[in-house]
Amino acid sequence: MNPSMLRIRLTNAILIILLLSACGVPATTAVPVTSTVTPIPPTITATATITPTATPADTSTPSPLLHLCKLPEAAHHRDIGLGFPRYATRMVSTGTVRAKVIFVDFSDAPANETPEQVFSRISPGAPDFYRAVSYNRLNLELEPHFAWLRMSKPSTEYMFERGLSFDLHKAYVQEAITLADGEVDFSDVQAVYVMANPEATAISYGPGFTPVDKSFGIPVDGNTITNGATSGFDLKDWGFLWLNHEAGHTLGLVDLYSYENTSNYDNIYRFAGNFSLMWYIAGKAPEPLAYERWLLGWIDDDQIICQPTGEETTTLSAIEKEGGIKAVIVPTGPTSAVIVESRRALGYDSNIIKPGSLVYSIDTSISTGQGPIRVFPMKDNDPYRDQSPLAVGESVTVGNVTITVTDASADGDTVQVTVAE
């Protein structure tokens, strides 16, 4: 999605009332952050090869404190959020997800490419990404209908601009599905992706389609479509990661970039910079955060250390590699926590600037686009947070939580986490 565009939001009266009621939820009070730096870079082995393997047998026992770290959803959007459990309307996050892909063009923007050429922009890239970052737990099956379907209006009349309403977006998806329905069976699919002619500049960006429940979905062939996305001109910039980002919303994940001051890229990405494609699609470290993977069921409970108090030393396995402990989570309030994970220049993160221990806060009461996740330390001269991962000897304090890296290897980091009384 074009980073200058805001996420599509429902504008019906029911949701407005719900969102207004959510305004009474206070955002987390800003916490002081201090850091000390004595860089001793860890030894790393960089490779871009993706070779997911089977998940090892689970032989450990989850922490009895884990319920303190499974933060509840508190932003009350009803469609996307970072709290447990995920919204039931969103598509399943493990196993096989079948999705139809249909192709549309317009009288003022007829397609010059074949549907197969457009499809190659997202496949096999998008399914391969999900298989790798889910450790083989999510298999996205894209089923294309290779025919151009001519929409009834010129592209300029579909109003894909800032502030596009849910109703207009739904009508666009509905028309495309209706055009395809004579030749496509939608009875047993979880998502529909509508690919527009990439040269149709009026369809400027490609948002996700995430109705809050079936009553807002699209009935077809005895099924109700409640998950999907539509591509736009920005597909040419983002490539297959466009689909992974928008499908991330259909999995229930939120936007991690800022909706404010969208003309300033440094401002847009100030919360988490290059980390997670839900933040920056073209970032240097697009693999999902440990917390996102845990929420989606790609990381097991026994791979999370929940540490509400005290001082503990934990060895973290790099998030790009399968197996091992993936995060230490310190709950700091009913809806908030501080998290540390290990990032390496591996897999889709092969272009990461500085490997190390990534520290971030989360607050599930903060809305999408407002900074529910923030990477620390935040330095004014590092808007993309490239230097935020901690090397051996470096530490950061967020509120009453201090994280210090005591050792590192190509496989991960050893961190000391101290929670002050």
C-alpha positions in Angstrom: 0.0 0.0 0.0 1.2 3.5 -0.8 2.6 4.8 2.5 1.0 8.1 2.0 -2.4 6.5 2.1 -4.4 5.8 5.2 -5.8 2.4 5.9 -9.4 1.9 4.8 -11.8 2.4 7.8 -15.5 1.7 8.0 -17.5 4.8 8.1 -20.9 3.4 9.0 -22.6 4.8 12.0 -22.3 1.7 14.1 -18.5 1.6 13.8 -18.2 5.4 14.4 -20.0 4.9 17.7 -17.7 2.1 18.6 -14.6 4.0 17.8 -15.8 7.1 19.7 -16.4 4.9 22.7 -12.8 3.7 22.4 -11.5 7.2 22.7 -11.9 6.9 26.4 -9.1 4.4 26.5 -6.0 6.4 27.5 -2.7 5.8 25.6 0.2 4.6 27.5 2.1 7.4 29.3 5.4 8.0 27.7 8.3 6.2 29.5 11.8 7.5 29.7 14.4 5.7 27.6 18.1 5.7 28.2 20.8 3.8 26.5 24.5 3.1 26.9 26.6 2.0 24.0 29.9 0.0 24.0 29.7 -1.7 20.6 31.2 -5.1 20.2 29.4 -6.3 17.1 28.3 -10.0 17.1 29.7 -12.4 14.5 27.1 -13.1 11.9 26.6 -15.3 8.9 24.6 -13.5 6.2 22.6 -15.4 3.6 19.4 -14.7 1.7 18.6 -18.4 1.2 15.1 -19.4 2.6 15.1 -23.0 3.6 12.3 -23.6 6.1 12.3 -27.0 7.9 9.9 -28.9 10.0 9.2 -27.6 13.5 11.1 -29.6 16.2 9.1 -31.6 18.7 7.8 -29.6 21.6 9.5 -30.8 24.7 9.3 -27.8 27.0 6.5 -26.4 29.2 5.1 -22.9 28.7 5.5 -20.4 31.6 2.6 -20.4 34.0 2.9 -16.6 33.8 2.2 -16.6 30.1 -1.3 -15.2 30.5 0.2 -11.9 31.7 1.9 -11.5 28.4 -1.0 -12.4 26.2 -2.3 -8.9 26.0 -6.0 -8.4 25.3 -7.2 -6.4 22.3 -8.1 -2.9 23.6 -8.2 -0.6 20.5 -11.7 -1.8 19.7 -11.5 -1.6 15.9 -13.3 -4.9 15.5 -11.4 -5.8 12.3 -7.6 -5.6 13.1 -5.6 -5.5 16.3 -2.6 -6.8 18.2 -4.4 -8.4 21.2 -5.3 -12.0 22.0 -7.4 -13.6 20.6 -7.4 -12.5 17.0 -10.7 -11.3 15.6 -12.7 -14.4 14.5 -13.6 -12.8 11.1 -10.0 -12.8 10.0 -8.7 -15.6 7.9 -6.9 -18.6 9.5 -3.2 -18.1 10.1 -2.0 -21.7 10.0 -2.6 -24.5 7.6 -3.8 -23.9 4.0 -5.6 -20.7 3.0 -7.2 -20.8 -0.5 -7.5 -17.5 -2.2 -8.9 -16.6 -5.6 -7.1 -14.0 -7.7 -9.0 -12.2 -10.4 -7.9 -9.5 -12.8 -9.7 -6.3 -13.9 -9.0 -3.4 -16.3 -10.9 -0.3 -17.4 -12.1 1.4 -20.6 -9.6 4.3 -19.9 -6.8 1.9 -18.9 -7.0 -1.3 -20.9 -4.4 -3.9 -19.9 -1.2 -4.2 -21.9 0.2 -7.1 -19.9 -1.3 -10.6 -19.7 -2.9 -11.7 -16.5 -0.1 -14.2 -16.2 2.5 -11.4 -16.2 0.7 -9.5 -13.5 0.3 -12.6 -11.4 4.0 -13.2 -11.6 4.5 -10.0 -9.6 2.9 -11.7 -6.5 3.5 -15.4 -7.1 5.5 -17.4 -6.1 6.9 -14.5 -4.0 4.1 -13.9 -1.6 3.3 -17.6 -0.8 7.1 -18.3 -0.4 7.4 -15.4 2.0 4.6 -16.8 4.2 5.9 -20.3 4.2 9.3 -19.1 5.3 8.4 -16.6 8.0 5.7 -18.9 9.4 8.2 -21.8 9.6 6.0 -23.7 7.2 2.8 -23.2 9.2 1.0 -21.1 6.6 0.4 -22.2 3.1 -1.2 -19.5 1.0 -2.6 -21.1 -2.2 -3.3 -18.5 -4.9 -5.8 -19.7 -7.5 -5.7 -17.3 -10.5 -8.5 -16.8 -13.1 -6.4 -15.8 -16.1 -8.7 -13.4 -17.9 -9.1 -9.6 -17.9 -12.5 -8.5 -16.6 -13.6 -5.1 -17.8 -15.0 -3.0 -15.0 -18.2 -1.0 -15.8 -16.7 2.5 -15.2 -13.4 4.2 -16.1 -10.7 3.8 -13.5 -11.0 7.5 -12.6 -14.5 6.9 -11.2 -13.6 4.4 -8.6 -12.2 7.1 -6.2 -9.1 5.3 -5.0 -7.8 8.3 -3.2 -7.1 9.3 0.4 -10.2 8.6 2.5 -11.7 5.9 0.3 -14.8 4.6 2.2 -15.4 1.0 3.1 -18.7 1.1 1.1 -16.9 2.3 -2.1 -14.2 -0.3 -1.7 -16.7 -3.1 -1.0 -18.6 -2.1 -4.2 -15.4 -2.3 -6.2 -14.6 -5.8 -4.9 -18.3 -6.9 -5.3 -18.3 -5.8 -9.0 -15.1 -7.7 -9.7 -16.5 -10.8 -8.0 -19.8 -10.6 -9.9 -17.9 -10.3 -13.2 -15.9 -13.4 -12.5 -18.7 -15.5 -10.9 -19.9 -17.1 -14.1 -16.5 -18.8 -14.5 -15.0 -18.8 -11.0 -16.3 -20.9 -8.0 -16.0 -18.8 -4.8 -17.8 -21.4 -2.6 -14.8 -22.6 -0.7 -12.2 -19.8 -0.5 -11.1 -17.6 2.4 -9.9 -14.6 0.5 -10.3 -12.8 -2.9 -7.5 -10.6 -4.4 -8.5 -8.3 -7.2 -5.6 -7.3 -9.3 -6.1 -4.1 -11.3 -4.2 -3.3 -14.5 -0.9 -2.0 -12.9 -0.9 0.9 -15.4 -4.2 2.3 -14.1 -2.7 5.2 -12.3 -6.1 6.4 -10.9 -6.2 3.2 -8.8 -3.3 4.6 -6.9 -2.9 2.1 -4.1 -4.1 -1.3 -3.0 -5.8 -1.6 0.4 -6.9 -4.6 2.3 -10.6 -5.7 2.6 -11.4 -6.5 6.2 -15.1 -6.3 7.1 -15.8 -6.5 10.8 -18.2 -9.5 10.4 -20.1 -11.5 7.8 -22.9 -8.9 7.7 -20.5 -6.5 6.0 -19.0 -9.2 3.7 -19.8 -10.2 0.1 -22.1 -13.2 -0.4 -21.3 -15.4 -3.4 -21.8 -19.0 -4.2 -23.0 -19.9 -0.7 -19.9 -18.3 0.8 -19.3 -14.9 2.3 -16.1 -13.1 1.4 -14.7 -11.3 4.5 -11.0 -11.1 3.6 -9.2 -9.9 0.6 -7.3 -7.0 -1.0 -7.2 -4.9 -4.2 -4.0 -4.0 -6.0 -3.1 -0.5 -7.3 -0.5 1.4 -9.2 1.8 1.0 -6.2 2.1 -2.7 -7.0 4.9 -1.7 -9.4 6.9 -0.3 -6.4 6.2 -3.0 -3.8 6.1 -6.2 -5.7 4.9 -9.4 -3.9 5.4 -7.9 -0.5 2.4 -5.7 -1.3 0.3 -8.8 -1.0 2.0 -10.0 2.2 1.4 -6.6 3.8 -2.3 -6.5 2.8 -2.8 -10.1 3.6 -1.3 -9.3 7.0 -4.4 -7.1 7.6 -6.6 -10.0 6.6 -4.7 -12.0 9.2 -5.6 -9.3 11.7 -2.4 -7.3 11.9 -2.3 -3.5 12.1 -0.3 -0.8 10.3 2.8 0.0 12.2 3.8 3.2 10.4 2.4 6.6 11.3 -0.8 8.0 9.7 0.3 11.6 10.7 2.3 13.9 8.5 2.3 11.5 5.6 4.3 13.8 3.3 7.4 13.2 5.5 8.8 9.7 5.1 11.0 10.0 8.2 7.9 10.8 10.2 5.9 8.0 8.7 8.4 5.3 9.7 9.6 6.8 13.0 7.9 4.2 15.2 9.6 1.1 13.9 11.6 2.0 10.9 12.7 -0.9 8.7 11.4 -3.6 11.0 8.3 -5.7 9.9 6.6 -5.3 6.6 3.5 -4.1 8.5 5.7 -1.0 9.1 7.6 -0.5 5.9 6.9 -2.8 2.9 10.2 -2.0 1.3 12.2 -2.1 4.6 15.5 -3.8 5.0 14.1 -6.1 7.7 10.6 -7.0 6.5 10.2 -10.3 8.5 7.4 -10.1 11.1 8.2 -9.3 14.7 8.3 -12.1 17.2 5.1 -10.8 18.8 3.3 -10.8 15.5 4.3 -14.4 14.8 3.3 -15.4 18.3 -0.2 -13.8 17.8 -0.5 -15.7 14.5 0.4 -19.1 16.0 3.8 -19.3 14.1 5.7 -19.2 17.4 4.6 -21.5 20.2 3.9 -20.5 23.8 7.0 -22.4 25.0 9.2 -20.2 22.8 8.2 -17.1 24.8 9.7 -16.1 28.1 7.2 -14.0 30.1 9.1 -12.1 32.8 7.0 -9.7 34.9 9.7 -9.2 37.6 13.3 -9.8 38.6 16.4 -10.3 36.6 16.9 -13.1 34.1 19.4 -14.0 31.4 18.0 -15.7 28.3 19.5 -16.9 25.1 17.4 -15.9 22.1 17.3 -17.7 18.8 17.4 -15.3 15.8 13.8 -14.7 14.6 14.8 -15.6 11.0 15.7 -19.2 12.1 13.3 -21.9 13.2 13.2 -23.2 16.8 14.5 -21.9 20.1 13.3 -19.2 22.4 12.1 -16.2 20.3 11.3 -13.4 22.7 11.4 -12.2 26.3 8.2 -10.2 27.1 7.9 -8.0 30.2 4.3 -7.0 30.9 4.2 -3.3 31.9 0.4 -2.8 32.2 -2.9 -4.5 31.4 -2.4 -3.8 27.7 1.3 -3.1 27.4 4.7 -4.8 27.4 8.4 -4.4 26.5 9.7 -7.1 24.2 13.2 -8.2 23.1 14.0 -10.5 20.2 17.1 -11.3 18.1 17.5 -10.2 14.5 20.1 -11.4 12.0 21.0 -10.7 8.4 19.3 -13.9 7.3 16.4 -14.8 5.0 14.3 -11.8 4.0 16.2 -9.7 6.6 19.4 -10.2 4.7 19.8 -6.5 4.1 19.5 -5.5 7.8 22.0 -2.7 8.6 22.9 -3.7 12.2 22.0 -7.2 13.5 21.4 -7.6 17.2 18.7 -7.6 19.9 15.7 -5.6 18.9 13.8 -4.0 21.8 10.3 -2.6 21.3 7.2 -1.7 23.3 3.6 -2.7 22.5 0.3 -1.3 23.7 -2.8 -2.9 22.3 -5.0 0.1 23.3 -3.2 2.3 20.8 -4.9 2.3 17.4 -3.4 1.2 14.1 -1.3 4.0 12.5 -0.8 5.7 15.9 2.2 3.7 17.1 1.0 0.6 19.0 4.5 -0.8 18.6 7.7 1.3 19.0 11.3 0.3 18.5 13.9 1.5 21.0 16.2 3.4 21.3 14.7 6.2 19.3 17.4 8.5 18.0 16.6 11.7 16.1 19.4 10.9 13.5 18.1 7.3 12.9 14.5 7.7 11.8 14.4 4.2 10.2 15.8 2.6 13.5 18.6 1.0 11.6 20.9 1.4 14.6 18.4 0.3 17.2 19.3 -3.4 17.5 21.7 -3.9 20.4 25.2 -5.5 20.0 27.2 -7.1 22.8 27.8 -4.6 25.6 24.9 -2.3 24.5 21.8 -1.7 26.6 18.6 0.2 26.6 16.1 1.1 29.4 12.5 1.5 28.6 10.6 2.6 31.7 11.6 0.2 34.5 12.9 -2.5 32.1 16.6 -2.7 31.1 17.9 -5.0 28.4 21.6 -5.7 28.1 23.2 -7.9 25.5 25.9 -10.1 27.2 26.8 -12.4 24.3 26.0 -13.1 20.7 26.6 -15.6 17.9 25.5 -16.2 14.3 22.5 -17.9 15.8 21.2 -15.3 18.2 21.8 -13.2 21.4 22.1 -13.7 25.1 20.3 -10.9 26.9 20.0 -9.9 30.6 16.6 -8.4 31.3 16.2 -6.5 34.6 12.8 -5.3 35.8 13.3 -2.6 38.5 10.9 -2.6 41.5 
